Each structure stands twice: as C-alpha cells, then as structure tokens.
Amino acid sequence: MQYRVFGRTGWEVSEIGYGMWGMAGWTGSDDEQSLGSLQRAVDLECNFFDTAWGYGEGKSENLLGQLVRANPGKKLYTATKVPPKNFRWPSRREFSLDDCFPPDHIEKYVTSSLENSGLNSFDLMQLHTWEDHWLEDDRWHLKLEELKKQGIIGSIGISINRWEPWNGVKAVESGLIDAVQVIYNIFDQNPRDELFPACQQHNVAVIARVPFDEGTLTGTLTKESSWPAGDWRNTYFVPENLAASVEHAEALRPLIPSGMTMPEMAMRYILAEPTVSTIIPGMRKLRHVEMNIATSDAGPLDESLIKQLEQHRWDREPTDWSQ
C-alpha cells in the first residue's frame, strides 16, 4: 500500500481508502461479510474509512466503530458525515443553511454519530451536501470549530453534489475546510477544471468517490441489469441512464491492456492524479478488497493510456434521478 499526505492535516493516509455506503444502503449487505472485508482491508494496510449517518441511519458508523475497537494498535482514520436537516440529496440552489445545516442540527448528528460508533471522536466530519452560497452564513463553521475545540472532531470537510465540482471551489478558497469529497473517475474528469487547482493551491485534501461510476466501470452492467426492490441502484440506473452508461463502458473495452480488468484500469487512472489524497471504492467482498488495494502497488497507468482515457470524459448535468 502506498500513502499520500491528506492535505494540510499532515495525515499519511492509504491512497486506497474504504467507502462504506454499500454496507448499509444497498441490498445484499451482510454484517459478518462486511466486518470481514473491513478487517482484511486493515490487514492490507488500508487506514482511511469513510462512512455517514445516512448510510443505514448509523448502521455503517456502528461497523466502523467495531473495526476501530478490533484494531487498538493501529491508527485508522475515521470520516463520517452529517446528513442535511431536510434529508434531501443532492442539495439544490434554493436550500438555505437553515434548511440543511443549522448549528443545533450539526451538533445533534455529530453526537448521534459518536453514539452509533461508540467512538470518542472522528478524524474528519463532513457536511453530506454543500452549497457554496452557505459561506455567507458562518454559523455552520463556527459550530464545527466549536466541536473541534472540544476534541470530538479533528478536521472539517464537505461532500460535493454529483456532477457539480464547481460548487465547492469557493469553500476551498475560503480556507475554512480541510477536505473535499467529490466524484472523480474516467468519465467524471471535470474536477480537474477548477476544483483540483484550488485544492492544490490551498492544500485541501481530496477524497475521490464513485471510482466505478456506481458500477458502470466494473464492466459488468448490461442494458438488462436490474436490482432487488429497495436497492438504490434502481433509482439511479433508470432506463435512460443504464443504456447510456453501458454504451460508455463498452467503448472503453478496446483500451483495456492485456491482463488488466476494467475496474483495475479505472482505479489506476485515478491514482495518476496527484491531487487525489485517497480513493474510497465501496467494497463488501474480500476479493474486491484485495483487487482494489492491489492497484496501489501496481501504480498509475502508462501516460499514453491516460491520454486515451481522457478522450472518454463524459460531462453530465444533474437530473431528478442523479441523487
């Protein structure tokens, strides 16, 4: 496992981290399997774990707490997120700070997350949605700084809406946050336009989420793919998105080097971006843990392949289904 500095915090974090949404928000999750996969990641020297209250109303946070207690001799960096008060994902321009993150709501859910996990503190506390115009009202930041002084959170971050990396640049430039979480993958390259340069300038850490485009870049989807009732993917892969996603994935197949899989190519593409501090793929099975973590030692792709993959940038606009 290779490590990178997590922005101005100075933490040395594994460049392959662990996204824990699938352990609570997707069908087929099994706690015993999840804990086994989490422990395998720790054994393979992964040390950054990202969860949220919204992942099963604290269920995923509980699993993270169990993992930390099972590894008392290791430093595991813990990150979670405060849900918006209106429980609306993604945020919208008309939402005010009082709609989403008034100070009392922030404190309530930080406390809830600590109770769910059984931890005394989290290394990173993120707001699970974000609007740059909230910078005009500093109550969110004052509350998080107060909690930071109490020692129950270590640093402050935001999670940026799908396909809106521009809507976080001012937050980075404000100097008020330590980290941003943003979708970045072969298709979603637009954080490189404005967000990544701002993060480099202000030494803000970048957590790259959705490396496989919610499954598209695993190469396993077809236009007939479906999921059990209640699975989040049914609301995301509506017919128009499923068809387009499969077509974009199929266009990548001729570029996959011999002996490499599409998921490996997807991960190693992201590793080529030095602004990224850590990638957080969702991993519920041991083989996924081992395959994803192995990409760290394999390193970035050849420059010529990266240039070819850059031609597959897919700029998309938020819609009713792109939560």
C-alpha contacts under 8 A as a table, 3 or more apart, distances in Angstrom:
res1	aa1	res2	aa2	distance
1	M	14	S	6.58
1	M	15	E	7.46
1	M	16	I	7.76
1	M	44	L	7.23
1	M	45	E	6.24
1	M	46	C	7.25
1	M	293	I	6.96
1	M	294	A	7.58
1	M	296	S	5.58
1	M	297	D	5.89
2	Q	14	S	6.02
2	Q	15	E	6.03
2	Q	296	S	5.93
2	Q	297	D	6.66
3	Y	12	E	5.87
3	Y	13	V	5.27
3	Y	14	S	4.44
3	Y	15	E	5.23
4	R	12	E	5.52
4	R	13	V	5.54
4	R	14	S	6.43
4	R	15	E	5.94
4	R	277	S	5.74
4	R	278	T	7.35
5	V	8	R	7.96
5	V	9	T	7.90
5	V	10	G	5.65
5	V	11	W	5.55
5	V	12	E	4.79
5	V	13	V	6.31
5	V	277	S	6.51
6	F	9	T	5.93
6	F	10	G	5.74
6	F	11	W	5.19
6	F	12	E	6.28
6	F	13	V	6.37
6	F	204	V	7.72
6	F	205	A	5.08
6	F	206	V	7.64
6	F	277	S	5.50
6	F	278	T	7.90
7	G	10	G	6.16
7	G	11	W	7.68
7	G	178	D	6.98
7	G	179	A	7.28
7	G	203	N	4.99
7	G	204	V	4.74
7	G	205	A	4.09
7	G	206	V	7.67
7	G	277	S	7.34
8	R	178	D	6.81
8	R	203	N	5.50
8	R	204	V	6.27
8	R	205	A	7.22
9	T	155	S	7.66
9	T	178	D	7.14
13	V	17	G	7.87
13	V	46	C	7.90
13	V	47	N	6.14
13	V	48	F	6.10
13	V	77	Y	7.64
13	V	277	S	7.48
13	V	278	T	7.05
14	S	17	G	5.93
14	S	45	E	7.29
14	S	46	C	5.38
14	S	47	N	5.67
14	S	48	F	6.30
14	S	278	T	6.46
15	E	271	L	7.83
15	E	277	S	6.17
15	E	278	T	4.20
15	E	279	I	6.08
15	E	296	S	6.89
16	I	46	C	6.59
16	I	48	F	7.82
16	I	278	T	5.55
16	I	279	I	5.03
16	I	280	I	6.28
16	I	281	P	7.75
16	I	292	N	7.39
16	I	293	I	6.01
16	I	296	S	6.69
17	G	46	C	5.98
17	G	47	N	6.68
17	G	48	F	4.78
17	G	49	F	5.88
17	G	50	D	7.65
17	G	278	T	5.83
17	G	279	I	5.46
17	G	280	I	4.64
17	G	281	P	7.08
18	Y	46	C	7.62
18	Y	48	F	6.27
18	Y	49	F	4.80
18	Y	50	D	6.07
18	Y	279	I	7.55
18	Y	280	I	4.60
18	Y	281	P	5.79
18	Y	282	G	6.29
18	Y	283	M	7.01
19	G	22	G	7.71
19	G	49	F	6.34
19	G	50	D	5.13
19	G	51	T	6.50
19	G	209	R	7.72
19	G	280	I	4.59
19	G	281	P	5.22
19	G	282	G	4.55
19	G	283	M	7.00
20	M	23	M	5.64
20	M	24	A	7.67
20	M	49	F	7.32
20	M	50	D	6.04
20	M	51	T	5.18
20	M	55	Y	7.72
20	M	60	S	6.42
20	M	282	G	5.92
20	M	283	M	7.39
21	W	24	A	5.85
21	W	25	G	5.82
21	W	26	W	7.60
21	W	51	T	6.42
21	W	52	A	7.62
21	W	55	Y	5.43
21	W	60	S	7.08
21	W	282	G	6.77
22	G	25	G	5.39
22	G	26	W	5.12
22	G	29	S	6.89
22	G	55	Y	7.98
22	G	282	G	6.08
22	G	283	M	7.34
22	G	284	R	6.90
23	M	26	W	6.79
23	M	29	S	5.29
23	M	30	D	7.22
23	M	31	D	7.38
23	M	34	S	6.42
23	M	55	Y	7.70
23	M	60	S	6.23
23	M	284	R	6.69
24	A	27	T	7.97
24	A	29	S	6.59
24	A	55	Y	5.30
24	A	56	G	4.76
24	A	59	K	6.34
24	A	60	S	5.86
25	G	55	Y	5.60
25	G	56	G	5.84
25	G	231	D	7.47
25	G	232	W	7.01
26	W	29	S	6.50
26	W	231	D	5.31
26	W	232	W	6.13
26	W	233	R	7.78
27	T	228	P	7.00
27	T	230	G	7.32
27	T	231	D	5.38
29	S	33	Q	7.76
29	S	34	S	7.23
29	S	284	R	7.25
30	D	33	Q	5.33
30	D	34	S	5.97
31	D	34	S	4.88
31	D	35	L	6.05
31	D	63	L	7.84
32	E	35	L	5.27
32	E	36	G	6.18
33	Q	36	G	5.10
33	Q	37	S	6.17
33	Q	284	R	6.89
33	Q	285	K	6.76
34	S	37	S	5.15
34	S	38	L	6.12
34	S	284	R	5.44
34	S	285	K	7.13
35	L	38	L	5.01
35	L	39	Q	6.09
35	L	63	L	6.89
35	L	67	L	7.14
36	G	39	Q	5.20
36	G	40	R	6.17
36	G	286	L	7.35
37	S	40	R	5.04
37	S	41	A	6.29
37	S	283	M	7.30
37	S	284	R	6.12
37	S	285	K	5.73
37	S	286	L	5.00
37	S	289	V	6.60
38	L	41	A	5.13
38	L	42	V	6.48
38	L	67	L	7.12
39	Q	42	V	5.03
39	Q	43	D	6.19
39	Q	67	L	6.87
40	R	43	D	4.95
40	R	44	L	6.24
40	R	286	L	6.94
40	R	289	V	7.23
40	R	290	E	7.99
41	A	44	L	5.03
41	A	45	E	6.42
41	A	46	C	5.32
41	A	289	V	6.14
41	A	290	E	7.57
41	A	293	I	7.72
42	V	45	E	4.96
42	V	46	C	4.96
42	V	47	N	6.36
43	D	46	C	7.37
44	L	290	E	7.95
44	L	293	I	7.44
46	C	293	I	7.78
47	N	75	K	6.87
47	N	76	L	4.64
47	N	77	Y	5.84
48	F	76	L	6.00
48	F	77	Y	4.74
48	F	78	T	6.32
48	F	79	A	7.72
48	F	278	T	7.96
49	F	64	L	7.63
49	F	76	L	7.38
49	F	77	Y	6.21
49	F	78	T	5.33
49	F	79	A	6.12
49	F	280	I	7.79
50	D	78	T	6.35
50	D	79	A	4.69
50	D	80	T	5.80
50	D	280	I	7.27
51	T	55	Y	6.95
51	T	60	S	6.29
51	T	61	E	6.12
51	T	64	L	7.79
51	T	78	T	7.99
51	T	79	A	6.07
51	T	80	T	4.65
51	T	81	K	6.86
52	A	55	Y	5.43
52	A	58	G	7.04
52	A	60	S	7.07
52	A	61	E	6.54
52	A	79	A	7.73
52	A	80	T	4.41
52	A	81	K	4.45
52	A	82	V	6.85
52	A	83	P	7.67
52	A	128	H	7.85
53	W	56	G	7.01
53	W	57	E	5.14
53	W	58	G	4.53
53	W	59	K	7.67
53	W	60	S	7.48
53	W	61	E	6.64
53	W	80	T	6.97
53	W	81	K	6.14
53	W	82	V	6.37
53	W	83	P	6.52
53	W	109	Y	7.68
53	W	113	S	6.15
54	G	57	E	4.97
54	G	58	G	6.59
54	G	81	K	7.74
54	G	82	V	7.85
54	G	83	P	6.09
55	Y	58	G	6.20
55	Y	59	K	6.55
55	Y	60	S	5.72
55	Y	61	E	7.81
56	G	59	K	4.90
56	G	60	S	6.33
57	E	60	S	7.86
58	G	61	E	5.02
58	G	62	N	6.23
58	G	112	S	7.97
58	G	113	S	6.51
58	G	116	N	5.58
58	G	117	S	7.68
59	K	62	N	5.11
59	K	63	L	6.58
59	K	116	N	7.26
60	S	63	L	5.13
60	S	64	L	6.40
61	E	64	L	5.05
61	E	65	G	6.29
61	E	80	T	7.56
61	E	113	S	6.74
61	E	116	N	5.94
61	E	117	S	5.01
62	N	65	G	5.13
62	N	66	Q	6.37
62	N	116	N	5.14
62	N	117	S	4.24
62	N	118	G	7.25
63	L	66	Q	5.10
63	L	67	L	6.29
63	L	117	S	7.15
64	L	67	L	5.01
64	L	68	V	6.28
64	L	78	T	7.85
64	L	117	S	6.48
65	G	68	V	5.18
65	G	69	R	6.28
65	G	116	N	7.88
65	G	117	S	4.34
65	G	118	G	5.83
65	G	119	L	6.11
66	Q	69	R	5.25
66	Q	70	A	6.17
66	Q	117	S	7.34
67	L	70	A	5.08
67	L	71	N	6.49
68	V	71	N	5.30
68	V	72	P	6.58
68	V	76	L	6.75
69	R	72	P	5.66
71	N	74	K	5.69
72	P	75	K	7.87
77	Y	122	F	7.87
77	Y	123	D	5.96
77	Y	124	L	7.94
78	T	122	F	5.46
78	T	123	D	5.23
78	T	124	L	6.37
79	A	122	F	6.11
79	A	123	D	5.93
79	A	124	L	4.51
79	A	125	M	5.94
79	A	126	Q	7.45
80	T	113	S	7.80
80	T	122	F	7.27
80	T	124	L	6.52
80	T	125	M	5.44
80	T	126	Q	6.19
81	K	125	M	5.63
81	K	126	Q	4.47
81	K	127	L	5.43
81	K	128	H	5.27
82	V	106	I	6.47
82	V	109	Y	5.91
82	V	110	V	6.61
82	V	125	M	7.31
82	V	126	Q	6.25
82	V	127	L	5.11
82	V	128	H	5.62
83	P	87	F	6.43
83	P	100	C	7.91
83	P	109	Y	7.54
83	P	127	L	6.79
83	P	128	H	5.36
83	P	129	T	7.50
84	P	87	F	5.06
84	P	88	R	6.67
84	P	99	D	7.56
84	P	100	C	4.29
84	P	101	F	5.85
84	P	127	L	7.53
84	P	128	H	6.58
84	P	129	T	6.63
85	K	88	R	7.99
85	K	99	D	6.11
85	K	100	C	4.45
85	K	101	F	6.12
85	K	102	P	7.92
85	K	105	H	6.69
86	N	99	D	5.95
86	N	100	C	5.73
87	F	100	C	7.74
88	R	91	S	6.28
89	W	129	T	6.97
89	W	323	Q	5.66
90	P	129	T	6.37
90	P	161	N	5.70
90	P	162	R	7.31
90	P	323	Q	5.46
91	S	95	F	6.78
91	S	129	T	5.75
91	S	130	W	6.43
91	S	131	E	7.04
91	S	161	N	6.90
92	R	95	F	5.58
92	R	131	E	7.59
93	R	131	E	6.85
95	F	99	D	5.86
95	F	100	C	7.13
96	S	99	D	5.04
96	S	100	C	6.62
96	S	134	W	7.17
97	L	100	C	5.22
97	L	101	F	5.22
97	L	102	P	5.93
97	L	134	W	5.97
97	L	137	D	7.42
97	L	140	W	7.83
98	D	101	F	5.77
98	D	102	P	4.77
99	D	102	P	7.32
101	F	105	H	6.09
101	F	106	I	5.99
101	F	127	L	7.89
101	F	140	W	6.50
102	P	105	H	5.43
102	P	106	I	6.44
102	P	139	R	7.20
102	P	140	W	6.44
103	P	106	I	5.13
103	P	107	E	6.34
103	P	139	R	6.27
103	P	140	W	5.70
103	P	143	K	5.69
104	D	107	E	5.21
104	D	108	K	6.09
105	H	108	K	5.04
105	H	109	Y	6.29
106	I	109	Y	5.47
106	I	110	V	6.13
106	I	140	W	7.62
106	I	143	K	7.46
106	I	144	L	7.77
107	E	110	V	5.18
107	E	111	T	6.12
107	E	143	K	7.45
107	E	147	L	7.84
108	K	111	T	5.29
108	K	112	S	6.22
109	Y	112	S	4.67
109	Y	113	S	5.95
110	V	113	S	5.14
110	V	114	L	6.30
110	V	125	M	7.97
111	T	114	L	5.18
111	T	115	E	6.28
112	S	115	E	5.04
112	S	116	N	6.08
113	S	116	N	4.99
113	S	117	S	6.15
114	L	117	S	5.28
114	L	118	G	5.69
114	L	119	L	5.44
114	L	120	N	6.47
114	L	121	S	6.66
114	L	122	F	7.71
115	E	118	G	5.11
115	E	119	L	7.15
119	L	122	F	7.30
120	N	152	I	6.38
121	S	151	G	6.89
121	S	152	I	4.15
121	S	153	I	5.43
121	S	154	G	7.61
122	F	125	M	6.56
122	F	152	I	6.29
122	F	153	I	4.91
122	F	154	G	6.38
123	D	153	I	5.58
123	D	154	G	4.48
123	D	155	S	6.10
124	L	153	I	6.22
124	L	154	G	5.70
124	L	155	S	4.83
124	L	156	I	5.78
124	L	157	G	6.76
125	M	153	I	6.27
125	M	154	G	7.54
125	M	155	S	6.33
125	M	156	I	5.26
125	M	157	G	6.04
126	Q	156	I	5.87
126	Q	157	G	4.29
126	Q	158	I	4.76
126	Q	159	S	6.51
127	L	130	W	6.78
127	L	157	G	6.54
127	L	158	I	4.82
127	L	159	S	6.10
128	H	158	I	6.42
128	H	159	S	5.16
128	H	160	I	7.72
129	T	158	I	6.94
129	T	159	S	5.56
129	T	160	I	6.10
129	T	161	N	6.35
130	W	134	W	7.81
130	W	158	I	6.50
130	W	159	S	6.46
130	W	160	I	5.77
130	W	161	N	6.80
130	W	167	N	7.58
130	W	168	G	7.35
131	E	134	W	5.70
131	E	167	N	6.24
131	E	168	G	7.13
132	D	135	L	5.87
132	D	167	N	5.68
132	D	168	G	5.74
132	D	169	V	7.68
132	D	170	K	6.12
132	D	171	A	6.10
133	H	136	E	5.86
134	W	137	D	5.52
134	W	138	D	7.57
135	L	138	D	6.13
135	L	171	A	6.99
137	D	140	W	7.34
138	D	141	H	5.38
138	D	142	L	6.19
139	R	142	L	5.06
139	R	143	K	6.13
140	W	143	K	5.36
140	W	144	L	6.36
141	H	144	L	5.09
141	H	145	E	6.02
141	H	176	L	7.28
142	L	145	E	5.10
142	L	146	E	6.12
143	K	146	E	5.02
143	K	147	L	6.35
144	L	147	L	5.06
144	L	148	K	6.07
144	L	156	I	7.17
145	E	148	K	4.80
145	E	149	K	6.19
146	E	149	K	5.16
146	E	150	Q	6.43
147	L	150	Q	4.98
147	L	151	G	6.54
147	L	152	I	5.96
147	L	153	I	6.19
148	K	151	G	5.15
148	K	152	I	5.98
148	K	153	I	4.87
148	K	154	G	5.81
148	K	155	S	6.99
149	K	152	I	7.77
150	Q	153	I	7.76
151	G	154	G	6.73
153	I	156	I	7.82
155	S	177	I	7.74
155	S	178	D	6.24
156	I	176	L	7.90
156	I	177	I	5.28
156	I	178	D	5.42
156	I	179	A	6.63
157	G	177	I	5.38
157	G	178	D	5.60
157	G	179	A	4.50
157	G	180	V	5.52
157	G	181	Q	7.56
158	I	177	I	7.47
158	I	179	A	6.62
158	I	180	V	5.10
158	I	181	Q	6.24
159	S	180	V	5.86
159	S	181	Q	4.58
159	S	182	V	6.28
160	I	164	E	6.87
160	I	165	P	6.38
160	I	167	N	7.02
160	I	168	G	6.48
160	I	180	V	7.05
160	I	181	Q	6.04
160	I	182	V	5.38
160	I	183	I	7.93
161	N	164	E	5.48
161	N	165	P	7.14
161	N	167	N	7.67
161	N	182	V	7.47
162	R	165	P	7.58
162	R	182	V	7.50
162	R	183	I	6.52
162	R	318	P	6.93
162	R	322	S	7.17
162	R	323	Q	7.12
163	W	183	I	7.28
163	W	188	D	7.44
163	W	315	D	7.83
163	W	316	R	6.41
163	W	317	E	6.29
163	W	318	P	6.30
164	E	167	N	5.55
164	E	318	P	7.83
165	P	168	G	6.07
165	P	169	V	7.38
165	P	182	V	6.81
165	P	190	N	7.07
165	P	191	P	5.43
165	P	194	E	7.83
165	P	195	L	6.21
166	W	169	V	5.59
166	W	191	P	7.46
166	W	194	E	6.53
166	W	195	L	6.29
167	N	170	K	7.43
168	G	171	A	5.15
168	G	172	V	6.40
168	G	180	V	7.89
168	G	195	L	7.15
169	V	172	V	5.16
169	V	173	E	6.23
169	V	194	E	6.93
169	V	195	L	5.39
169	V	198	A	6.52
170	K	173	E	4.90
170	K	174	S	5.97
171	A	174	S	5.07
171	A	175	G	7.11
171	A	176	L	6.84
171	A	177	I	6.87
172	V	175	G	5.92
172	V	176	L	7.16
172	V	177	I	6.34
172	V	180	V	7.88
172	V	198	A	6.51
172	V	199	C	6.36
172	V	202	H	6.95
172	V	204	V	6.89
173	E	198	A	6.58
173	E	199	C	8.00
173	E	202	H	6.71
174	S	177	I	7.64
175	G	178	D	7.80
175	G	202	H	7.14
177	I	180	V	7.77
177	I	204	V	7.33
178	D	203	N	7.98
178	D	204	V	5.18
178	D	205	A	6.25
179	A	204	V	5.20
179	A	205	A	4.42
179	A	206	V	5.80
179	A	207	I	7.32
180	V	204	V	7.20
180	V	205	A	6.30
180	V	206	V	5.19
180	V	207	I	6.17
181	Q	206	V	5.90
181	Q	207	I	4.52
181	Q	208	A	6.04
181	Q	209	R	6.71
182	V	191	P	7.74
182	V	206	V	7.35
182	V	207	I	6.34
182	V	208	A	5.45
182	V	209	R	5.83
183	I	188	D	6.75
183	I	191	P	7.98
183	I	208	A	5.69
183	I	209	R	4.82
183	I	210	V	5.56
183	I	211	P	7.28
184	Y	187	F	7.72
184	Y	188	D	5.17
184	Y	189	Q	5.93
184	Y	190	N	7.78
184	Y	191	P	6.82
184	Y	208	A	5.48
184	Y	209	R	6.32
184	Y	210	V	6.82
184	Y	211	P	6.34
184	Y	270	I	7.37
185	N	188	D	5.03
185	N	189	Q	6.18
185	N	208	A	7.95
185	N	210	V	7.14
185	N	211	P	5.03
185	N	212	F	6.94
185	N	213	D	7.04
185	N	266	A	6.85
185	N	267	M	7.95
185	N	269	Y	7.48
185	N	270	I	6.17
186	I	189	Q	6.31
186	I	211	P	7.91
186	I	266	A	6.36
186	I	269	Y	6.84
186	I	270	I	7.50
186	I	309	L	6.61
186	I	310	E	7.07
186	I	312	H	6.88
186	I	313	R	6.43
187	F	213	D	7.73
187	F	312	H	6.10
187	F	313	R	4.54
187	F	314	W	4.79
187	F	315	D	7.44
188	D	191	P	7.53
188	D	313	R	6.23
188	D	314	W	6.09
188	D	315	D	6.66
189	Q	192	R	6.08
189	Q	310	E	7.80
189	Q	313	R	5.97
189	Q	314	W	7.64
189	Q	315	D	7.94
190	N	193	D	5.43
190	N	194	E	7.85
190	N	315	D	7.27
191	P	194	E	6.20
191	P	195	L	5.08
191	P	196	F	5.81
192	R	195	L	6.14
192	R	196	F	5.08
192	R	197	P	6.94
193	D	196	F	6.97
193	D	197	P	7.37
194	E	197	P	5.68
194	E	198	A	6.39
195	L	198	A	5.24
195	L	199	C	6.22
196	F	199	C	4.96
196	F	200	Q	6.14
196	F	275	T	6.31
197	P	200	Q	5.12
197	P	201	Q	6.21
198	A	201	Q	5.10
198	A	202	H	6.18
199	C	202	H	5.24
199	C	203	N	5.52
199	C	204	V	4.72
199	C	205	A	6.83
199	C	206	V	7.42
199	C	275	T	7.41
200	Q	203	N	5.13
200	Q	204	V	6.66
200	Q	275	T	6.50
201	Q	204	V	7.99
205	A	275	T	7.69
205	A	276	V	7.19
205	A	277	S	5.79
206	V	275	T	6.64
206	V	276	V	4.96
206	V	277	S	5.16
206	V	278	T	6.88
207	I	276	V	6.33
207	I	277	S	5.96
207	I	278	T	5.25
207	I	279	I	5.89
207	I	280	I	7.10
208	A	211	P	7.01
208	A	276	V	6.43
208	A	277	S	7.74
208	A	278	T	6.29
208	A	279	I	4.71
208	A	280	I	6.31
209	R	279	I	6.11
209	R	280	I	5.38
209	R	281	P	6.62
210	V	213	D	5.19
210	V	214	E	5.90
210	V	280	I	7.36
210	V	281	P	6.41
210	V	282	G	7.97
211	P	214	E	7.67
211	P	217	L	7.73
211	P	266	A	6.72
211	P	267	M	6.48
211	P	270	I	7.61
211	P	279	I	7.29
211	P	280	I	7.50
211	P	281	P	6.12
212	F	215	G	5.13
212	F	216	T	5.95
212	F	217	L	4.40
212	F	218	T	6.01
212	F	263	P	6.84
212	F	266	A	6.67
212	F	267	M	7.89
212	F	281	P	7.58
213	D	216	T	5.26
213	D	217	L	5.84
214	E	217	L	7.69
214	E	233	R	7.91
215	G	218	T	5.36
215	G	219	G	7.51
215	G	220	T	7.50
215	G	221	L	7.18
216	T	219	G	5.94
216	T	220	T	7.16
216	T	221	L	6.17
216	T	245	S	6.07
216	T	246	V	6.60
216	T	249	A	6.35
217	L	220	T	7.86
217	L	249	A	6.18
217	L	262	M	6.38
217	L	263	P	6.01
217	L	266	A	6.64
218	T	221	L	7.58
218	T	262	M	5.81
218	T	263	P	4.86
219	G	246	V	7.96
219	G	249	A	6.30
219	G	250	E	7.51
219	G	262	M	6.11
219	G	263	P	7.38
221	L	224	E	7.94
221	L	225	S	5.94
221	L	246	V	6.31
222	T	225	S	5.23
222	T	242	L	7.81
222	T	243	A	7.87
222	T	246	V	5.99
223	K	239	P	7.97
223	K	242	L	6.11
223	K	243	A	5.40
223	K	246	V	6.49
226	S	234	N	6.89
227	W	231	D	6.24
227	W	233	R	6.92
227	W	234	N	6.19
228	P	231	D	5.77
228	P	234	N	7.97
229	A	234	N	7.67
230	G	234	N	7.60
231	D	234	N	5.88
231	D	235	T	7.81
232	W	235	T	5.57
232	W	236	Y	6.73
233	R	236	Y	4.98
233	R	237	F	5.73
234	N	237	F	5.49
234	N	238	V	6.49
235	T	238	V	6.04
235	T	321	W	6.26
236	Y	241	N	7.45
236	Y	321	W	5.50
236	Y	322	S	6.00
236	Y	323	Q	7.19
237	F	240	E	7.62
237	F	241	N	5.33
237	F	242	L	4.81
238	V	241	N	5.40
238	V	242	L	5.92
238	V	321	W	7.43
239	P	242	L	5.13
239	P	243	A	6.08
240	E	243	A	5.56
240	E	244	A	6.36
241	N	244	A	5.21
241	N	245	S	5.86
242	L	245	S	5.11
242	L	246	V	6.13
243	A	246	V	5.36
243	A	247	E	6.30
244	A	247	E	5.14
244	A	248	H	6.25
245	S	248	H	5.21
245	S	249	A	6.20
246	V	249	A	5.09
246	V	250	E	6.08
247	E	250	E	5.15
247	E	251	A	6.34
248	H	251	A	5.21
248	H	252	L	6.91
248	H	312	H	7.92
249	A	252	L	5.37
249	A	253	R	7.04
250	E	253	R	5.43
251	A	254	P	7.01
252	L	255	L	5.52
252	L	256	I	6.94
252	L	309	L	7.90
252	L	312	H	7.89
253	R	256	I	5.52
253	R	262	M	7.49
255	L	305	L	7.54
255	L	308	Q	7.91
255	L	309	L	8.00
256	I	260	M	6.37
256	I	261	T	6.76
256	I	262	M	6.40
256	I	265	M	6.93
257	P	260	M	5.53
257	P	261	T	7.93
260	M	264	E	6.41
260	M	265	M	6.85
261	T	264	E	5.24
261	T	265	M	6.28
262	M	265	M	5.05
262	M	266	A	6.10
263	P	266	A	4.97
263	P	267	M	6.23
264	E	267	M	5.22
264	E	268	R	6.09
264	E	291	M	7.64
264	E	292	N	7.05
264	E	295	T	6.41
265	M	268	R	5.21
265	M	269	Y	6.02
265	M	301	L	7.40
266	A	269	Y	5.26
266	A	270	I	6.73
267	M	270	I	5.36
267	M	271	L	6.42
267	M	292	N	7.37
267	M	295	T	6.77
268	R	271	L	4.86
268	R	272	A	6.48
268	R	295	T	6.27
268	R	296	S	7.69
268	R	298	A	7.84
268	R	299	G	6.31
268	R	300	P	4.76
268	R	301	L	5.74
269	Y	272	A	5.45
269	Y	273	E	7.55
269	Y	300	P	6.16
269	Y	301	L	6.05
269	Y	306	I	6.59
270	I	273	E	5.62
270	I	276	V	7.62
270	I	279	I	7.80
270	I	300	P	7.68
271	L	274	P	7.14
271	L	276	V	7.36
271	L	296	S	7.68
271	L	299	G	6.85
271	L	300	P	5.33
272	A	299	G	7.77
272	A	300	P	4.76
272	A	301	L	6.84
273	E	276	V	5.87
274	P	277	S	7.50
276	V	279	I	7.32
281	P	292	N	7.78
283	M	286	L	7.77
283	M	288	H	5.71
283	M	289	V	5.81
284	R	288	H	7.09
284	R	289	V	7.64
285	K	288	H	5.35
285	K	289	V	6.50
286	L	289	V	5.10
286	L	290	E	6.27
287	R	290	E	5.12
287	R	291	M	5.99
288	H	291	M	5.11
288	H	292	N	5.97
289	V	292	N	5.40
289	V	293	I	6.02
290	E	293	I	5.36
290	E	294	A	6.03
291	M	294	A	5.25
291	M	295	T	6.89
292	N	295	T	5.52
292	N	296	S	7.67
293	I	296	S	5.71
293	I	297	D	7.78
294	A	297	D	5.67
294	A	298	A	6.49
295	T	298	A	4.84
295	T	299	G	6.16
296	S	299	G	5.35
301	L	305	L	6.57
301	L	306	I	6.42
302	D	305	L	5.40
302	D	306	I	6.35
303	E	306	I	4.99
303	E	307	K	6.25
304	S	307	K	5.22
304	S	308	Q	6.50
305	L	308	Q	5.01
305	L	309	L	6.18
306	I	309	L	5.05
306	I	310	E	6.17
307	K	310	E	5.16
307	K	311	Q	7.00
308	Q	311	Q	5.54
308	Q	312	H	7.54
309	L	312	H	5.35
309	L	313	R	7.52
310	E	313	R	5.70
318	P	321	W	7.96
318	P	322	S	5.73
319	T	322	S	5.24
319	T	323	Q	7.90
320	D	323	Q	7.20
